[in-house]
Amino acid sequence: MSEDQSGFPPQQQEPPGRTDVMEPVPDHGEESYVGTGRLEGRKALITGGDSGIGRAVAIAYAREGADVAFTYMPEEVEDARETSRLVEEAGRTCLAIEADLRDSATCDRVIAHAHDGLGGLDILVNNAGYQMARDEGLEQMDDERLERTYTTNVLALLWLTRAALAHLGRGSCIINNTSIQAYEPSTSLLDYASTKAAINNLTVNLAAELGPRGIRVNAVAPGPIWTPLQPATQPVEKLEQFGSDTPLGRAGQPAEVAPAFVFLASETDASYVSGTVLGVTGGKPVF
């Protein structure tokens, strides 16, 4: 993962993208992640857990001893099957939930399904997100795109968290996936970047609200990470330079982000950490 990876071969997919046809295939920690029991007996729900960062977190959580539920879109079923296999291979219960999170009733159903299927819920990872970067400028962003971005990235997070609070108790945690785009926004990602800034605010605000209940709330802000989202939403010419503008000079792999989610979920390691945004950005600032 430390080798030069400042760009990728020309490739493009239709959203949301598939892992197995990417070149190179991302590293989710399949061969490298070794758990030490930090999440033994915990029950986690990861939205968008079929691929990319979500898959890497699912693998890490399972190898740390957690049972895992995750959501995926109907068109992501092949990736979902592979994530399920990897979690079960770690000896943990896995629950794959097909769901489009763009309405509150579905979010309520997902939380109930995860809680009942796992026999509890301790960790909520709001990872699912939508971006589209092939257009340029606000004038090319139609209502459908704007509504999809905000509903997926912000409203679904609120709906899921609201429903989960009935099941989360003292010692539970919520971890949101934000982005370097909250700090260094790209004009072609105006809608997406603004949702990530909103998630930062929500994270701090929820941490203040839920702290007295013993529920920690934090976020991870990834930089440029090699996931199916990139060939599915970025122009080819952007992929050829993807990650080269970071101080480390390369894009990151999902396996390099997952440990941050493990740290924030651990009651041993992060028991006094709440209201924090942890950057995994290749050196780009998150302040």
N, C-alpha and C positions, 0 to 999 in steps of 0.2 A: 504493500500500500504506500510505500515511500518512494517508489519509482516515479519518474517524470510522467505526468499524465495531464499535460496542459492543453490537450485537444483530442478530438475523437474523429474517426472516419466519417465522411458524409453519409448521412442516413436520416430517414424520416419515417414516422408512423402516424397513423390516425389516432387521435386521443381515445382512451387514456394511455395507450401504449402497452406493449408486452415485453416481459423481461427476456424470454428465450431467444428473441430475434435481435437483441441489441448486440453491438460490436464495439468494445468487448462486453460480455455479460457482467453486470455489476457484482461486486463482492459484498454479500450480506453477512459474512462471518461464518458461512457454512463449514469451512475447514479450520477457521482460526479461533472462533469464540469459545472460551472455556469458562464455565460457570463455577462459582464458589459457594452457592447456596444462599446468596444474599436476599432472595425473594421466596424462600422456601414456604410453601403453603399459601401463597398469595393468589388472588384471583384478579386478572387484568383484562380489560377491554381496550383494544387498539382499533381505532377507526382507520380505514384504508390500510389494513395490515397485509394485503395480498402481495405487495411488491415494494421495492425501494426502501425508504427508511422504515416504513411500517413492518415490512418483512424482517429487516434486521433487528428491530426491537422485539418482534415476536420470538425470533430465534434466541436472542439474548435472555429474554424473560423466562422462556421455557428452560433454558440451560441453567438459569439461576434458581429454578424450582417452582416457578409460577405456572398455574393453569391459565390458558389464554383463549379469549374469544376475540374475533376480529371481523370487521365488515369489509365487503368488497362489492363492486358494481357488477351487474350481470355479465358485462363483456370482459370481466377480469377473472372468469371462473378457472381458467387454466393456471394462472398465477396463484389463485387461492388454493387450489389443490396442492401445489408444491409447498406453499407455506404450511398448510395443514400437515403434510407429510413430515416436514422438518420439525415441527413442534411435537408431533406424536413420536417421532424418532428419539426425541429427548426424554420420552417417558411421561409426558404431561398430557392432560386433557386439552383438546382443541375444539373450538366451536366456531365454524365459519358461517357468517350471517350475511346473506345477500341483501343489500339495502342501498337505495338511493336516499341519502340523508336530507333531501331538500324539502321535507315537510315535518312538522313537529310530531304528528302521529307515528311516523316511521321511526323517529328518534326515540320516542317513548317505547315503541315495540322492541327496538334493538336493546335498550337498557334492560327491559324486562326479560328478554330472551337470554341475554348474557348472564344476568343475575340468577335466573332459574337454572340455566344450563350448567353453570359452573358451581352453583351452590353458594353464591355470595359474590360480592364485588368490593375490591379494595383499591384498585388502581384504574383510573380512566385516562387514556392517552388520546387526546383530540388531535389526531394526525392527518385525517383526510383533508384534502384541499384541492382547489381547482385553479389553474392558471392557463392563459393563452397568450403567447407572445409573438404570434406571426403577424399581427396587425401593427400599425404604427399610429399612435395618437388617439386622443379621445374621440375625434370625429368618426373613426372607423370602429368604435366600440358600440355595438347595438344594444338594445335593451336586454335581449336574451343573455348576452355575455355578461353584462353588468349584474343582472339579477342572479345568474348562476354563480358567479364569483362570490358575491356577498352572501347568498343563501348558504352555499357550501362551506365557506370559510368562517363566517361569523355567526349567522343565525343557528346553523346546526350545532356549533359548539355550545351556544347558550341553551338550546333545547336539550341536548344530551346531558349537559352538566346539571340543568334543572331536574331532569328525570333521575339522574344518578344520585342526587343528594338524599333521596329517600333511603338509599342503601349504604352510603358511605358513612363510616363512623370515625371515631378518634383513631388516629394512626393511618387513615386512608390518605390518598393523594390524587391530585389531578395534574397532568402534564400536558401542556399545549405545544403544538409545533408552530413556531413563528418563522422568521426568515431574516437574513441579512437585508432583504428588500425593505424591511421596516426602517432601516438606518441609511441605506444607500439605494434609494428607489430608482428603477429604470423607467424611462418615459413610456416604453412599450408595455410595461406592467403596472400602469397607473392604478388600475382597479385592484389587482392582486396585492401590490405593495401596500396600499392603504388598508386592506383587510389585515395584513400582518401587523401594521402599527396599531390597529384596533385590538388585536389579540394581545399585544404587549400590555396595553392599558387594562384589558379585561383580566389578565393574569395578576397584575398588581392589586387591582380592585377586589377580585375574588379572594386573593390571599388575605386581605384585610377583613373581609366579611366572614370567611370560613375559619380563620385562625382560632377564634375562641371555641370552635367546635373540634379542634384538634385535627383539622384537615389541611394539609399543605397544598399550595398551588404554585407551580413553577412553569417555566417554558424553556424550550431549546430553540435556538436560532441557528439553523444550518446556513452555511454558505452555498457555493455551487457544488451540488452533490449529483453523482452520475446515477440517475434513476430513469425509468421509462417516461417520466414527465418531460424529460429534456428532448429526445427525438420526436415526441408526440406534440410538442408545443413550441419548440424553438426553430428558427430558420437554420438551414444547413450551415450557412457561413458562421453563425454564432457557435455551433457545436465544434467547429474546427479550432476555435480559440477558447472553448469553454474552460473556465478555471484559471486561465493564464494571467488574469489580472489580480490574483490574490498574492499576498506577500510570500506564500509558500510556492507559488508559481504553478499550481495544478488544481484540478478538481478533487473533491473528496469522494470516498466510497461510503455507501450506507453503513458498512461495518464500522466506520470511523465515527459515526454519529450515535450508534446504539448505546455505547457505554455511558453517554451523558444521560440518557433516559433511565438506565439502570441506576446510576448514582442518585438521581432525583427521586426514584421510586423506593430506594432503600431506607428503611427506618433506622438502620444502623449507621449508615454513612451520611445521610442528609436529614436527620431528625430535627435540626434547627435551621433548615434552609426552606424558606418560603418567600414568594414574591420576587423571585429571581429569574432573570433571563440569561441562560447559559449559552454562550456563543461557541459554535463549532464551525468556524468560518475560513480556516486557512490563513488566519491573521488579520482579517478585516475587522474593524472595531464595532462593538455593539454597545455604544454609549452616545 
